[in-house]
């Protein structure tokens, strides 16, 4: 009997010790403060020279997959025009592939070659590339593309993710105490690389489990005549993502400088030396405040995106229309706000990726399918993107009022990690007279996805991917609440 008592005491002490470690880890994780300049809610600016850019993959009349693309062609044109400054903040910039590599387009190499050509043609051109350490598997592999850009004089900055708050507190606090201090080695390791080719270290996987990222997708460049243009998008320069459907807004004017200031904030905690010159951050002279009759834009990052989205949804009234096209939808507040808008009399339509494809690997449909079931139960009309290996990677909310159209688009999925100050994210919100050309482009774009024209199959009814199993619902709720997930 004594051995049993000793064993029981040992188990109890072990569980208490583990619980204490987890508690201390959560405390440490939550003690991380948000770096200055994040969660930006920039002032309303006059929207100048806007252009909606869309990549759309669909099935044609012959049953073949087709892809119409605009976004990276516009980015390449900006790179070619620049003479003084290019600032890019891009999440996935690598050649990692899944079991079935995508062959639509080698965007990674295309962007690398355009940047190298720009530097060679204009040696005075400053190019700053901010990206996520996932592209080196968190320090466990060299990146050929990033190394080539560095050799050509591009300022490549890997985001310091440890400066950000932890979305996975039950793990990240312990990681900060322990594995963080061992660094990593680009010489490779002994474990297979789940993201691509080669072998990596255990330390790469331990960093991966923090589940956070610089998820931004922005480009700002001068046009060769001292004027800035910018693109905020949902698209990555990642070749295996080249068939994804994405959206972007290109624009000029004072908001481009707000965007640069948001990137300067990332440089401040990620690099000791690389900075955007101050002259590009200052507004040129007096900047008129836009009126409600003008097209308006505001740059939003991190949690400011969620505040804007909830503000727009909560203000809807009978007769308004809400359209959402989203890759990952999981945030509890936004889901409830969508249902509430529908029940107040607004017409709410939600177009979701079925969350079944991930670079040649099949997923179980979380969070999209349990969330869709909840929305349908609340009266919301839901359709699915009809994907065939690619992802429906849009991240856009549209609110239509009788005289105004509002839209929020960019990098942010509507999830806890993307909207609660864990990931780095950038969106823009535009507020437009209903008759404005951009308003017509945005609403017409969504209508064309919801009811595709003949010969372009893009979306299917809710029944096509409906999955109302309790197991999926609880899996989604657990992952969203705890941070133990990839969304």
N, C-alpha and C positions, 0 to 999 in steps of 0.2 A: 504493500500500500504506500510505503514511503516514496518509492520510485514514481508512483502515479502522482503524488502530491508535488514532487519536485518538477515533474514534467509539466503539470498544470501551471505551476508558478512560473516556470520558464516561458511557457506559451503566453501567459498573461503579461509578463514583463516585456516579452518581445512585441506583442500587439500594442502595449502602451507606448513602448519606445518608438515603434513605427508611426503610431498616431501622433506622437509629439513631433517627430521629424516632419511629417506631412503638415502639421499645424504651423511649425516654424517656417517651413518652405512657403506656405501660403502667405504668412505674414511678411516674409522677405520679398516675395514676389509682388505683393500689393504695395510695398514701400517705394517702388520705382515710380518716379514722377515723370510726367510727360515733358519732353524737351521743349524749350521755348520755340515759338513760331509754328507749332503744330496745331491741329484743330482750327485752321484758319477759316474765318468767315469774312471774306474781303468785302469792301463796300460795293454797292451797286454801281456798275460802270455802263457807259454807252457801248452797246455792242456794235462793232465795226467790221464790215466785210465778212460776214459769217458764211460758212459753207458746210452743209451736212455731208459727211462722207460715210459710206456704208460698204461693208463687205457682206455679201449674201451668197450662201450655198444652198442650192435647191435641186429638185429632180425635174428634168425636162420631159417633154412628151414621149421621148424614146426610152424613158426610164433610166437615163444616165445622170450622174451627179455633175452639176455645173457650179462654177463659182465666179461671180462678178465681184471685182475688187477695186477699191478706190483709195483706201487709207494709206498704204505704204507708198503708192505711187506719188501721193501728195507729199508725204514725208521726204521722199527722195528729191522731189522738186525743191522743197525748202532747203535741203542740204546743198544742192547744186547752186542755189541763188546766194547763199550766205557768204559774206566776206569778212565778218568780224567776230561773230559769236554764234555758237550752237550749244544749247543745253538740252540734254536728253535724260529723262528718268524713266527707265524701262525695266520691268520685272524679269521676264524670261528672255534671255539673250544667249541662247545655246543651241547645240545640235542634238540634245538628248532626244531619243526616240523610244517608243514603245515596241511591243512585239510586231506590230504592223506599221512600219514607218509611213508617214504621210508624204506624198510626192507632188502635191499641188504646186508648191513653190518653195525655193530655198531662201526664205526671207532673211534668215540670219546672215548668210553670206552676202546677200544683196546689200543689206544695210552696212555691213562691215566694209565692203568695197566702195560704197558711196562715200563713207566717212574718210576712208584712206585717200580717195581721189580728191576730195575737198581739201584735205590737209596738204596734199602734194601740190595742188594748183594754187593754193593761197596759204603760204607758210605762216602768215600773220594771224590766221583764223584760229581763235580759241575754241576748242571743242571740249566740253565737259560731259562725260557719260557717268551717270549715277545708276547703279544697278544693285540687284539683290545677291547676297552670297550663295544663293542656291546655284548660281551659274558656275561656281567652283566646287559644288557639293559641300558648301560650308568650309572651304579651305582644304578639302580632301583631294582635289584634282586641279591641274592647271587648265586654263581656258585658252585655247588657241586664238579665238577671236579677240578676246580682251588683251592678250599679250601682243598681238599684232597692232592693235590700236595704241597701246602704250608705247610701243617702239616708234610709232609714227607721231608721237607727241600729243596724243589725246590724253586728257586728264581723266583716268578711269578711277572711280570711287566706289568701293563696295560699302554698302550701308552698314553701319554699326547697329545691328539689331539688339544688342544687349542694352542699348540706351532706351529701348521702347518697353512699354508695359507688357506684362506676360499674360497671354490669353489662356494658358494652360497652367494655372497656379499650383495644382497638386504635383506637378513635375518640375516646373521651371525654377522654383525656389531652390530645390535640392540640386538641380543642375548648376545654378549660380554658385553654390557652395563648393561643388566638387569638380565635375568634368570640365566646366568652363575654363579652369586654370591650366589645363593640359594643352591648350592650343590645338593645332592640327598639322598635317603634313601633306603637301601636294605631291609627295613621292608615291602616294597610293598606299593601299593597305591590303588586307586579306579577305575583305567582304565584297560580295558582288554589289555593283552599283544599281540600285532599283530604279534610278532615273535614266540610265543609259549604259554606255559601254564602260569597261574597265573595272578596277577594284578600288575600294575606298576604305577608310579607317572606321573603326567603331565610333570614334569621336564625331564623324560626320553624322551618323545616325542619332547620336545623343543630342546634337544640335538641332537636327530635323524635328525632334519631338517637342521642341518649343512651340511649333506651329505658329510662327508669325513671319511677316515678310514686309519688304518694301514692295507693295503691289501697285505702285503708281505707273502710269503710262502717259508721259507728257513729252512734248518737243517744243522748244522755243528757238527761233533763229531770226537773224536780221535778213532783210530782203535785198541786201546789196546797196540800199539807199538810206541806211540808217533807221529803218522802220522795222519793228518786230512783228512777226506772225507766230501763232502758236497752234498746236493741236493737242486736245485732250481726248483720249480714246480708251476703249476697252481692249485694244489689240496689242499683242506681244510680238516682237521680232523673233519668233521662235518657229523654225521651219516645220516642226511637227504640229504646230497650231495653224498652219497656213490656210487650211480649209475652213477654219472657224468663221462663223458669222459674227461680225463686230460692227461697232458704230463709233463715230468720232465727230467732233466739231472743230473746224478750223476758224480762227478769228484773229483780228488785229485790235489795236487800241490800247487804252490804259490797263485793261485786264491782263495783258501779257506780262506787265511788270509785277502785278500781284502774283502771277504764276511764278515768276522768277524769284520773288521774295520767299514763296513757299519752298522753293528748291534750295535757296540759301540756308534756310533753317535746317535742312537735312545735311548739307555740307558742314554746318557748324558743329554737329556732333559726330560726323563720320570721317572728317579729314582735318588735319591740322594746317594744311597749306592751300588747298584748292578753294577758291572763292569766285563768285560772279562779280565782276567789276561794279563798283557802286554806281557808276554812271548809267548802267542799264536798269538799276532798281528804282531810280527816282522818276517820278512823273514829270513829263516835259511841260513846264509852264503851268498855266491854269487849266484845270480839267473840269468841264461843265458837268453838273449833276444831271443825269437823265430824268425826264419826266415819264409819267405813265403812258404817254403817247409814243414814247421812244422804245425801241428794242433794247433790253437791258440784259446784262450778264454779271454774274458774281462767281468768283473762284472759291470753292469749298474743299476743305481737306478734313479727313478723319471724321470725328463726331459731329462736326458742323454739317456734314452731308445728311446725317440722320435728323438733325433738328430741322433742316430745310424740308426734307421729305415729309416728316410728321406735320409740320406746319401747313404744307400744301394739302395733305390729305384731310387734316382736321378742319380745314376751311371750306371743304366741298359742301355744296348744297344741292337740293333737288334740281335736276336739269344739267348739272355738270357731268363730265365724263372723265374717267380715270383709266388710262392704259398703261400697263406695265409689261416690259419685256425683260426677262431676267434669267441669268444662268443659275445662280444660287439665291433662293429666297428662304430665309429661316428666322429672321429677327422677329421676336414675339410682338414687340410694339407695332411694327409695321404691318404684320399680318392682321392684328386686331384692328388697326386703323383702316385697312382696306375693307374689311368686313363691315366696320362701322360706317364707312362712306357709302357702301352699297345699301345698307339698311336705312340710311338717311335719305335715300332717293337718288344718289348719283349712280350712273351706269359704270360698273367696274369690269374691265376685261384684263385678264392676266395671261400672258404667253410665256411658257416656261420651257426650258430645256428639260428633257426627261431624266437627266443625270444617269444615263446608261453607258456613255462612252467616255473613256479616259485614256487617250493615246494607245489604242489597240487593246485596252483592258476593259472588261465589262464591269459596270458598277451596279449597285443594288437599288438605285433610284432615290437615295436619301441625299438631301432633304426634300427634293421636289415633290415626290409622290404623296407622302403623308401631308405635306403643306397644301398641295392641291386639293386633297380630300377635305381638309378643313375649310378651305376657301369655298369649295362647291357647297358644302353643308351650310355655309353662311350666305349663300345666294350669289356668289361671285361666278362669273362666266370664265371658264378656264379652257385654254387650248394648249397643245404641245407643239414645239418645233419638231418636225419630222426629220430627225438627224440620221445620218448614215456613216458613222465613224467619226465625224467631226462634232464640234460642240456649238450650240446656240449661245454664243458668248456675250450677247447684248446685256447692257446694264443701264436701263433707261426707264424713267417714269415720266408720263405725260399727263397733265391735268388741263382739260379743256373747259373753259367758261364761255359764256355767250360772247364776250368781247375780248377775252385774253386767252393765251395759251402759255402754259408754263411747262418746262421740261428740265429734268435733272439727268445728266449722263456723264459717264466717265469710267473709272476703273473699279468702282465699289460694287461688289455684290451686297445684297441686303441681308447681311448676317451679323451676328454679334461681333465676330472677329474683325469684320470690315468696317463696322460703324461705331464701335465703342472704344476707340482710341487704342487699339492694339496694333493692327496693320497700319502702314502708311498708305493713304488713298488720296486720289484727286478726282473731283468731279467739277463740272460747271453747272450752274442753274441759269436758264434763260427765261425771261419774262417778255412776252411778245404781244403786240396787237394781233387779234385773230386773223386779220387780213394780210399780215406780213408774209413775205415770201418764205422765210424760214419756218414760220408756224405752219404754213401749208405743206412744206416739204416734210416736216416731222410727222404731222398727223397723217398725211398721205402715205408715208413710209409704213407706219404701223398698220393702217387699214389694208395695205397691200400684203402684209404678212398674215393678217387675220383672215382675209378673204383673197387668196392669191389669184392672179389672173390666169386664164387658160394657158396651159403649157408650162406652168411653174408651180410645182407642188412644194409647199413650204411647211404648212401647219396641218395638224389633224385634231380631231375632237378629243375631249377629255377621256372618253372610254378607251381610246387606243392604248394609253399607258396607265390607266387608273389602277391604283393598288392601295386598298384601304385596310390592309392587315394591321392589327394592333402592334405586332412586333416591329414593323417599320416606324410606326408613330412613336413608340417609346424609345427606339434607337435614336431617332432624330432629336427628341426632346432631351435625352441624356447628353448627346454630343454637343448640342447647342448650349446647354446650361454649363457643362463642365469645361469645354475647350478641347476635349479629346476627339478631335475630328480634323478633317482636311478642309472644312468649309467655315 
